[in-house]
Amino acid sequence: MLQSSQTSSKSDVFKFGKAYRLTTCILLAVTFAPEISLLRAQEPTLAKRPESDLEKKAGDPPSTSDEPTPLQEPDDQTRSLSSRRGANTLKAKPQNSPTGIDAAPASFQKITPGISSRNDLKAVLGPAQSKEEGPNRESWIYEIGPFPRVEFWIAKNLVQRIFIELEAPRPATEIIKELGLENFAPALIPDADGSIRGHAIPERGVILGFAEGSDPPEVSEIVLDTITSEPFVVRAQQDLDHRYSQSLADLTIAQSLDPKNSEAFWLEANLLAAVGQYNRAITAVRKAIEIEPRKLDFQLTLSSLLRQIDEIETAIATIQPVITSTKSSDIIHLQAKYLLADLRSQQSIPDYQESMRLHSEVIDAALAMALSNNSSLRQTAKGLLVDAHLGMATTISYGVWSGKEKVIPKWTASARQLAEHLITQDEGDSILRLTLASRTLNNYAAINGAIDPSQMIEWAMDQRSRLIQSSPDSLFLHQVNWESGKAALFAAITYQARGKSEEAKKYAEQADSFFETASADRDATPQQNYLRGKACFVMGSLIAIHDEDHSEAIVWYEKTQPFLDQKLPQRAIQERGQRAEWLVSMGVSYWNVHDYENALRLTRQGAEDIEKAVHSGELGKESLALVYENLVAMYRKIGDPSKADDYSTKAQKIARQVPPSKRR
């Protein structure tokens, strides 16, 4: 492969003619070499993609189809490569596997890049018909059969790369089929404006260069290369079909081919984070940082992962240097500021004012970037706008402000419209819709049922169905189920607050089912344990209160208890009192089925936790009245008047301190 140190001068770029220029542009786009800017400067200017109005009203998303346009099938009248003299000398089947992986370079006339020597080339094809010199290499050029120009790059006495110019462009689908490459997913090779200039098949080192302006694409050049890490990384980076298992395999191959490819480790960390494997993700991103300590986006990813495992303070310490070492106009600065905004609202003592201020600053700065002609910057900015709008809604829902039920839907509507722009116009990930729904329903749950969740949960379940049908990948399906579980749980809590028990039971049961399926490959973080326990408790309490079936409620409470003993996530610290009340409610059901031992154990534990919550100011003293009265009745029933009197004294003290209107 071309090493990054092998830069070309402007004269070198055009030395080898048209075939060299197009193919070199394709290869350099894959290898990220610095000379790409020289090549792009000489290419025709393409029309810019028109931007839609970002301020369009919510609820009126573009109607662009999510379905990709299929490549045109070849015309039956088109002659095949195999019918031409000399064509059978081009083989995409591997000749050897020097890397020890299921990938090997293709060959031409039994000449294989990275394996065949200068003498092998001379023995098979004879002396070069012409030769040209390049930086740290020489080129042997031939006319062979139907190929007017076949160029072999030789460096260190080995053939490193082969360029094959076709006498006329051919449909890409036809070439792919004839070379036996139809079972390989390609890495797409874009130019500066995002137009696809070719396909790379990483497993075979094959690159198909498209004729300029051909639609559907036609191949004008074929390049055979050694097996390198970059095309595997590019393919993983471009995965819009949610083939997570394949992408992780690609990144593993890339890492084995080049252990210093920091991008491969960083992308692996992001993929593992998406499926909840945070500990493996942290290992991967730390490896990327070890290779390139100054890459700020690696530090950003590490901070985000630390947040996921509930190391909030460490995450803040990690993100601060990124903010201070970047300019406020940089996208990485805004990403770091958004993450800090979220972290501020998730501390054990949240700072909602600071969180709101930071989210507002991110939104103001990212709006201009979302209209950029640079596709990568535009996509990132739009995604950041979606996150910041949702973050603002969450900050409002958990903070102490009035009129939440009127303000939150406005932020949500803006986020949804921005998400539609990103997905339909800038190739954003379609799972964003489901994530948006679950985050929105979380906000609804936080404001005690003030907003009807019906439309949002129905939309979430519709998105779930679409996503499940879009990919069979098990890791992706687990991600979908986890997001669906959160959406269903928050809908259940909201319905419960609105007094709609049947709807609440429906979604609580769904949440438990989705969580159960999704948790197989996920790390058991405090947040995951908390949500799973909450789903089971909500279901049990609904059955106990509305169905008055305490035996069935206990079935769900048994599933709840393993999660109750786990550490609370920092973002839920303020719900310690609520979790204590769960224990008291569970105790009531055990009491009703005459399991007095467990009833007393749970009620005492609940009382102790509520006392702590009252002492810290999280709950008012009136919260203790009910639990003390329960304990008085329980101890009298089992014949322990001494303890009954102790709790009776405590209950009377509460009665003197709390007005009757505040007692539960």
C-alpha positions in Angstrom: 0.0 0.0 0.0 1.1 3.6 -0.3 2.6 4.8 3.0 1.5 8.2 4.2 5.1 9.5 3.9 5.0 8.9 0.1 3.5 12.2 -0.9 3.5 13.2 -4.6 4.2 16.6 -6.1 1.7 18.2 -8.4 3.6 17.1 -11.5 3.8 13.5 -10.2 0.0 13.4 -9.8 -0.5 13.9 -13.5 2.5 12.0 -14.8 0.8 8.7 -15.4 -2.2 9.9 -17.4 -6.0 9.6 -16.9 -5.9 6.0 -15.5 -3.4 7.0 -12.9 -5.3 10.1 -11.9 -8.7 8.5 -11.3 -7.4 5.4 -9.6 -4.9 7.3 -7.4 -7.8 9.5 -6.3 -9.8 6.4 -5.3 -6.9 4.8 -3.5 -5.9 7.9 -1.6 -9.5 8.4 -0.5 -9.2 5.0 1.2 -5.8 5.5 2.7 -6.3 9.0 3.9 -3.0 10.2 2.4 -2.2 13.9 2.5 -1.9 14.4 -1.3 -5.7 14.0 -1.7 -6.1 17.8 -1.7 -3.9 18.1 -4.8 -6.0 15.6 -6.7 -9.4 17.1 -5.7 -8.3 20.5 -6.9 -8.1 19.2 -10.4 -11.5 17.5 -10.4 -14.6 19.1 -11.9 -16.8 20.9 -9.5 -20.0 19.1 -8.7 -23.3 20.7 -8.0 -23.9 21.2 -4.3 -26.8 19.3 -2.7 -29.6 21.8 -2.0 -30.2 22.3 1.7 -33.7 22.2 3.1 -35.0 24.8 5.6 -34.1 23.7 9.1 -36.8 25.9 10.5 -39.6 23.9 8.8 -42.6 23.2 11.0 -42.4 20.0 13.1 -44.5 17.1 12.0 -43.9 17.8 8.3 -40.8 15.7 7.5 -39.4 15.3 4.0 -40.9 12.4 2.1 -37.6 11.1 0.8 -37.6 7.3 0.8 -35.3 5.4 3.2 -34.9 2.7 0.6 -31.6 2.7 -1.3 -31.7 2.8 -5.1 -30.7 -0.5 -6.5 -27.9 -0.8 -9.1 -29.2 -1.3 -12.6 -28.9 -4.9 -13.9 -26.6 -5.3 -17.0 -28.1 -5.3 -20.4 -28.4 -8.8 -21.9 -26.7 -7.5 -25.1 -23.6 -6.3 -23.3 -20.6 -8.5 -23.9 -19.1 -10.1 -20.8 -15.5 -9.9 -19.7 -15.2 -13.6 -19.9 -16.0 -13.6 -23.6 -13.0 -11.4 -24.3 -9.5 -12.5 -25.1 -7.3 -12.2 -22.0 -10.1 -11.6 -19.6 -9.8 -14.9 -17.8 -6.4 -13.8 -16.6 -8.1 -11.5 -14.0 -9.1 -13.5 -10.9 -10.7 -12.2 -7.7 -10.1 -15.5 -6.0 -7.4 -15.5 -3.3 -4.1 -17.0 -4.3 -2.7 -17.0 -0.7 -3.6 -15.8 2.7 -0.4 -14.3 4.2 -2.2 -12.5 7.0 -3.7 -15.7 8.4 -7.3 -14.3 8.0 -10.0 -15.0 5.6 -8.8 -12.4 3.2 -6.2 -12.4 0.4 -5.3 -10.3 -2.6 -6.7 -11.0 -6.0 -4.3 -11.8 -8.9 -3.9 -10.8 -12.5 -2.1 -13.3 -14.9 -1.0 -15.1 -11.7 0.6 -11.9 -10.5 -0.5 -11.1 -6.9 0.2 -7.8 -5.2 2.4 -8.1 -2.1 3.5 -11.6 -3.1 4.8 -11.6 -6.7 8.3 -10.3 -7.3 9.7 -8.3 -10.2 11.2 -11.5 -11.6 7.8 -13.2 -11.4 6.3 -10.4 -13.4 9.0 -10.5 -16.0 8.7 -14.3 -16.2 4.9 -14.2 -16.9 4.6 -11.1 -19.1 8.1 -10.4 -20.3 9.8 -7.1 -20.2 7.7 -4.0 -19.7 6.4 -2.4 -22.8 7.1 1.0 -21.1 8.3 2.1 -17.7 7.7 5.2 -15.6 9.1 6.3 -12.3 7.2 7.4 -9.2 8.1 8.3 -5.7 9.8 5.2 -4.2 8.5 3.0 -7.0 8.6 2.2 -10.7 5.7 1.3 -13.0 5.8 -1.4 -15.6 3.1 -0.9 -18.2 1.6 -3.3 -20.7 -1.3 -3.7 -23.1 -2.9 -7.0 -22.4 -5.8 -8.5 -24.3 -8.9 -6.3 -24.0 -7.1 -4.0 -21.5 -5.4 -1.1 -23.2 -3.3 -0.3 -20.2 -2.2 -2.5 -17.3 0.2 -0.9 -14.9 2.2 -2.7 -12.2 3.6 -0.6 -9.3 6.9 -2.2 -8.0 8.5 -1.2 -4.8 11.1 -3.1 -2.7 11.3 -5.7 -5.5 7.6 -6.7 -5.1 4.5 -5.9 -7.1 2.5 -3.7 -4.8 -0.5 -2.7 -6.9 -2.0 -3.4 -10.3 -4.0 -0.9 -12.3 -6.2 -2.3 -15.1 -7.9 0.1 -17.5 -11.0 -1.2 -19.4 -11.3 -0.4 -23.0 -14.8 0.9 -22.3 -16.8 1.4 -19.1 -18.9 -1.6 -18.0 -21.9 -1.8 -15.6 -20.6 -2.3 -12.0 -23.1 -5.1 -11.3 -21.7 -7.0 -14.3 -18.1 -6.6 -13.3 -18.8 -7.6 -9.7 -20.6 -10.7 -10.8 -17.9 -11.8 -13.3 -15.2 -11.3 -10.7 -17.1 -13.4 -8.2 -17.4 -10.5 -5.7 -21.1 -10.4 -5.3 -21.0 -11.9 -1.9 -18.8 -9.2 -0.5 -20.1 -5.9 0.9 -18.1 -3.0 -0.6 -16.5 0.0 1.0 -17.8 3.0 -0.8 -15.2 5.6 -2.0 -16.6 9.1 -2.1 -15.1 12.3 -3.4 -15.0 15.6 -1.6 -18.7 16.3 -2.4 -19.9 12.9 -1.3 -20.4 11.4 -4.8 -19.3 7.7 -5.0 -16.3 7.3 -7.2 -15.7 3.6 -6.6 -16.1 0.5 -4.6 -13.4 -1.3 -2.6 -13.6 -5.0 -1.7 -11.4 -5.2 1.4 -11.1 -9.0 1.5 -9.6 -9.1 -2.0 -7.8 -5.8 -2.2 -10.0 -5.0 -5.3 -11.0 -1.5 -6.1 -13.5 -0.7 -8.9 -13.1 2.9 -10.2 -16.3 4.3 -11.7 -16.5 6.3 -14.9 -17.2 9.9 -14.0 -20.9 10.8 -14.3 -22.1 7.2 -14.8 -25.5 6.5 -13.3 -26.0 3.6 -12.6 -22.2 3.3 -12.0 -20.0 1.9 -14.7 -16.5 0.6 -14.0 -13.6 2.2 -16.0 -10.7 0.8 -14.0 -9.9 -2.1 -11.7 -7.2 -1.9 -9.1 -5.7 -4.9 -7.3 -3.9 -4.0 -4.1 -2.4 -5.8 -1.1 -4.7 -6.4 1.8 -4.6 -3.4 4.1 -6.5 -2.2 7.1 -8.0 1.0 5.8 -10.7 -0.5 3.5 -12.0 -2.6 6.4 -12.2 0.5 8.6 -14.0 2.5 5.9 -16.5 -0.3 5.4 -17.2 -0.5 9.2 -17.5 3.3 9.3 -20.0 3.4 6.5 -22.3 0.7 7.8 -25.9 2.0 7.4 -27.4 -1.4 7.4 -26.6 -2.2 11.0 -24.4 -5.2 10.4 -22.7 -4.7 13.7 -21.2 -8.2 13.9 -19.7 -7.8 10.5 -18.4 -4.3 11.3 -16.8 -5.6 14.5 -15.2 -8.4 12.5 -13.9 -5.8 10.0 -12.3 -3.8 12.7 -10.7 -6.8 14.3 -9.1 -7.6 10.9 -8.0 -4.0 10.5 -6.4 -4.1 13.9 -4.6 -7.4 13.1 -3.3 -5.9 9.8 -2.2 -2.7 11.5 -2.0 -2.7 15.3 -1.3 1.0 15.1 -4.5 1.9 13.4 -6.1 4.0 16.1 -9.2 4.7 14.1 -10.0 0.9 14.1 -9.9 0.8 17.9 -11.9 4.0 18.2 -14.7 2.8 15.9 -14.7 -0.5 17.7 -15.3 1.5 21.0 -18.2 3.3 19.5 -19.8 0.2 18.1 -19.4 -1.6 21.5 -20.9 1.4 23.2 -24.0 1.2 21.0 -24.7 -2.3 22.1 -24.0 -1.7 25.8 -20.6 -3.4 26.1 -19.0 -0.5 27.9 -16.1 -2.2 29.5 -14.8 -3.6 26.3 -15.5 -0.2 24.7 -13.3 1.5 27.3 -10.5 -0.9 26.7 -10.7 -0.2 22.9 -10.8 3.6 23.2 -7.9 3.5 25.7 -5.9 1.6 23.1 -6.7 4.3 20.5 -5.6 7.0 23.0 -2.4 5.1 23.6 -1.7 5.1 19.9 -2.7 8.8 19.4 -2.8 10.6 22.7 -3.7 14.0 21.2 -6.8 12.9 19.3 -9.5 14.9 21.1 -12.4 12.9 19.7 -10.9 9.8 21.4 -11.0 11.6 24.7 -14.6 12.6 24.0 -15.6 9.0 23.5 -13.8 7.9 26.7 -15.7 10.6 28.7 -19.0 9.4 27.2 -18.2 5.8 28.1 -17.3 6.7 31.7 -20.7 8.4 31.9 -22.4 5.2 30.8 -20.8 3.2 33.7 -21.8 5.9 36.1 -18.3 7.4 36.7 -19.7 10.9 36.3 -17.0 12.9 38.1 -14.3 11.1 36.2 -16.1 11.7 33.0 -16.3 15.5 33.7 -12.5 15.5 34.5 -11.8 13.8 31.2 -13.9 16.1 29.1 -12.7 19.4 30.6 -9.3 19.4 28.8 -11.1 18.8 25.4 -13.2 22.0 26.0 -10.3 24.1 27.1 -8.0 23.0 24.3 -10.4 23.6 21.4 -11.9 26.7 19.8 -15.5 27.5 20.4 -16.0 27.3 16.6 -14.9 23.7 16.4 -17.4 20.9 16.2 -15.4 18.8 18.7 -15.7 21.7 21.2 -19.4 21.7 20.8 -19.7 17.9 21.2 -17.6 18.2 24.4 -19.8 21.0 25.7 -23.0 19.0 25.0 -21.6 16.1 26.9 -20.6 18.3 29.8 -24.2 19.7 29.8 -25.6 16.2 30.2 -23.0 15.3 32.9 -23.9 18.4 34.9 -27.5 17.3 35.0 -26.6 13.7 36.0 -24.4 14.5 39.0 -25.6 13.4 42.4 -26.4 17.1 43.0 -27.4 18.1 39.5 -26.8 21.7 38.2 -29.8 22.1 35.9 -29.1 25.8 35.3 -25.6 25.1 34.1 -26.9 22.3 31.9 -29.5 24.5 30.3 -26.9 27.2 29.6 -24.5 24.8 28.0 -27.2 23.2 25.8 -28.3 26.6 24.7 -24.8 27.6 23.6 -24.4 24.3 21.7 -27.6 24.9 19.8 -26.7 28.5 18.9 -23.3 27.5 17.5 -24.3 24.3 15.8 -27.1 25.8 13.7 -24.7 27.5 11.3 -22.6 24.3 11.0 -25.8 22.3 10.1 -25.9 24.3 6.8 -22.3 23.6 5.9 -21.3 22.4 2.4 -19.0 19.9 4.2 -21.1 16.7 4.4 -19.3 15.3 7.5 -19.5 18.6 9.4 -23.2 19.0 8.4 -24.1 15.5 9.5 -22.3 15.9 12.9 -23.8 19.3 13.5 -27.4 18.0 12.8 -26.9 15.1 15.1 -25.6 17.4 17.8 -28.6 19.7 17.4 -30.9 16.7 17.9 -29.1 15.7 21.0 -29.0 19.3 22.4 -32.7 19.9 21.8 -33.5 16.6 23.6 -31.0 17.5 26.3 -32.7 20.8 26.9 -36.1 19.0 27.2 -34.7 16.6 29.7 -33.1 19.3 31.7 -36.5 21.1 31.9 -38.3 17.9 32.8 -36.1 17.1 35.8 -35.5 20.7 36.9 -37.8 22.9 39.0 -39.6 25.0 36.4 -43.3 25.8 35.8 -45.2 25.1 32.6 -43.1 22.0 31.7 -46.0 20.3 29.9 -46.1 23.2 27.4 -42.4 23.8 26.9 -41.2 20.2 26.6 -43.3 19.3 23.5 -41.8 22.3 21.6 -38.2 21.2 22.2 -39.2 17.6 21.3 -40.9 18.7 18.1 -37.8 20.7 17.0 -35.5 17.7 17.8 -37.8 15.4 15.8 -37.7 17.7 12.8 -34.0 17.9 12.9 -33.7 14.2 13.2 -35.8 13.8 10.0 -33.5 16.1 8.1 -30.5 14.1 9.2 -32.0 10.7 8.4 -33.7 11.5 5.1 -31.2 14.0 3.7 -27.9 13.3 5.2 -27.8 9.5 5.7 -28.4 9.7 9.5 -28.9 6.4 11.3 -32.6 5.5 11.3 -32.4 4.2 14.9 -32.2 7.8 15.9 -36.0 7.9 15.7 -36.4 5.2 18.3 -33.8 6.8 20.5 -35.6 10.1 20.2 -38.9 8.5 21.2 -37.4 6.8 24.3 -35.8 10.0 25.5 -39.0 11.9 24.9 -41.0 9.4 26.9 -38.4 9.6 29.7 -39.2 13.3 29.9 -42.9 12.6 30.0 -42.5 10.1 32.8 -40.4 12.7 34.8 -43.4 15.2 34.9 -45.9 12.7 36.4 -48.1 12.0 33.4 -48.8 15.6 32.5 -48.5 14.7 28.8 -50.4 11.9 27.0 -47.7 9.3 25.8 -50.0 7.5 23.4 -48.8 9.0 20.1 -45.1 8.8 21.1 -45.2 5.2 22.3 -47.1 4.1 19.2 -44.5 5.8 17.0 -41.7 4.2 19.0 -43.2 0.7 18.5 -43.7 1.3 14.8 -40.0 2.3 14.5 -39.0 -0.8 16.4 -40.9 -3.0 13.9 -39.2 -1.2 11.0 -35.7 -1.6 12.5 -36.2 -5.2 13.4 -37.2 -5.9 9.8 -34.2 -3.9 8.4 -31.4 -6.1 9.8 -31.0 -9.7 11.2 -27.9 -8.8 13.1 -28.3 -10.0 16.7 -26.2 -7.2 18.3 -28.3 -4.6 16.5 -31.5 -6.3 17.5 -30.4 -6.2 21.1 -29.7 -2.5 20.8 -33.2 -2.0 19.3 -34.8 -4.0 22.1 -32.9 -2.0 24.8 -34.2 1.3 23.4 -37.7 -0.2 23.0 -37.6 -1.4 26.6 -36.8 2.1 27.8 -39.6 3.6 25.7 -42.1 1.0 27.0 -41.1 1.5 30.6 -41.4 5.3 30.5 -44.7 4.9 28.7 -45.9 2.6 31.5 -44.8 5.0 34.2 -46.6 7.9 32.5 -49.8 5.8 32.0 -49.7 4.8 35.6 -49.5 8.4 36.7 -52.5 9.2 34.5 -54.5 6.4 36.1 -54.6 4.2 33.0 -53.6 0.8 34.6 -54.3 -1.5 31.6 -52.1 0.6 29.3 -49.5 0.8 32.0 -49.5 -3.0 32.5 -49.2 -3.6 28.8 -46.1 -1.5 28.4 -44.5 -2.5 31.7 -44.7 -6.2 30.6 -43.3 -5.3 27.2 -40.4 -3.4 28.8 -39.5 -6.4 31.0 -39.5 -8.6 27.9 -37.4 -6.2 25.8 -34.9 -5.7 28.6 -34.6 -9.5 29.2 -33.8 -10.1 25.5 -31.4 -7.1 25.2 -29.4 -7.7 28.4 -27.7 -10.9 27.1 -24.8 -8.9 25.6 -24.9 -5.8 27.7 -22.8 -4.9 30.7 -24.9 -4.8 33.9 -24.3 -1.1 34.7 -26.1 0.7 37.6 -28.4 2.3 35.1 -29.3 -1.0 33.4 -30.0 -2.7 36.7 -32.1 0.3 37.9 -34.3 0.3 34.8 -34.8 -3.4 34.8 -35.8 -3.4 38.5 -38.1 -0.5 37.9 -40.0 -2.3 35.1 -40.6 -5.3 37.2 -41.8 -3.2 40.2 -44.2 -1.1 38.1 -45.8 -4.3 36.8 -46.0 -5.8 40.3 -47.5 -2.7 41.8 -50.1 -2.4 39.1 -51.2 -5.9 39.7 -51.3 -5.5 43.4 -53.2 -2.2 43.5 -55.5 -2.5 40.5 -56.0 -6.2 40.3 -55.6 -6.9 44.0 -53.8 -10.0 43.1 -50.9 -10.1 45.6 -49.7 -13.6 44.7 -49.2 -12.5 41.1 -47.7 -9.2 42.2 -45.1 -11.2 44.2 -44.0 -13.0 41.1 -42.9 -9.7 39.7 -41.5 -8.5 43.0 -39.3 -11.6 43.1 -37.8 -10.4 39.7 -37.4 -6.9 41.2 -35.4 -7.8 44.3 -32.1 -8.7 42.7 -31.9 -5.2 41.2 -32.9 -3.4 44.4 -29.6 -4.5 46.0 -27.5 -2.9 43.3 -25.9 0.5 43.4 -28.2 3.3 42.2 -26.9 5.3 39.3 -26.0 8.9 40.2 -28.7 10.2 37.9 -31.3 8.4 40.1 -29.8 9.2 43.5 -32.7 11.6 44.1 -35.1 8.6 43.7 -33.7 6.7 46.7 -36.8 7.6 48.6 -38.9 6.3 45.8 -37.0 3.0 45.7 -37.5 2.8 49.5 -41.2 3.2 49.0 -41.1 0.3 46.5 -39.9 -1.9 49.4 -42.8 -0.9 51.6 -45.3 -1.6 48.8 -43.7 -5.0 48.2 -44.0 -5.7 51.9 -47.7 -5.1 51.8 -48.1 -7.9 49.1 -46.1 -10.4 51.1 -48.1 -9.6 54.2 -51.3 -10.3 52.3 -50.2 -13.7 51.3 -49.1 -14.4 55.0 -45.4 -14.3 54.2 -44.8 -12.3 57.4 -41.0 -12.8 57.5 -40.4 -11.2 54.1 -43.1 -8.6 54.7 -41.3 -7.4 57.8 -37.9 -7.5 56.2 -38.9 -5.4 53.2 -40.9 -2.9 55.3 -38.0 -2.4 57.8 -35.6 -2.0 55.0 -37.9 0.5 53.4 -38.3 2.4 56.7 -34.5 2.7 57.1 -34.0 4.0 53.6 -36.9 6.5 53.9 -35.4 7.7 57.2 -32.1 8.4 55.3 -33.9 10.1 52.5 -35.8 12.3 55.1 -32.5 13.1 56.9 -30.9 14.2 53.6 -33.9 16.3 52.6 -34.9 14.1 49.6 -38.2 13.3 51.3 -40.5 15.1 53.7 -41.2 13.5 57.2 -44.8 12.7 56.1 -43.3 9.9 54.0 -42.5 8.0 57.2 -46.0 8.1 58.6 -47.4 5.3 56.5 -44.4 3.0 56.9 -44.4 3.3 60.7 -48.1 2.6 60.8 -47.6 -0.5 58.7 -44.9 -1.7 61.1 -47.1 -1.1 64.1 -49.8 -3.3 62.6 -47.4 -6.0 61.5 -45.7 -6.4 64.9 -49.0 -6.4 66.8 -50.2 -9.1 64.4 -47.2 -11.4 65.1 -47.4 -10.8 68.8 -44.5 -8.4 69.4 -46.1 -5.5 71.3 -42.7 -4.0 72.3 -41.6 -3.3 68.8 -45.2 -2.3 67.9 -45.0 0.3 70.7 -41.7 1.6 69.5 -43.0 2.3 66.0 -46.2 3.7 67.4 -44.2 6.3 69.3 -42.4 7.2 66.1 -45.7 7.5 64.2 -47.1 9.8 66.9 -44.1 12.0 66.8 -44.5 12.4 63.0 -48.2 13.1 63.5 -47.3 16.0 65.8 -44.8 17.4 63.3 -46.7 17.0 60.1 -50.1 18.6 59.4 -52.9 16.1 58.5 -53.2 17.5 55.0 -49.6 16.4 54.2 -49.9 12.9 55.7 -50.3 10.0 53.2 
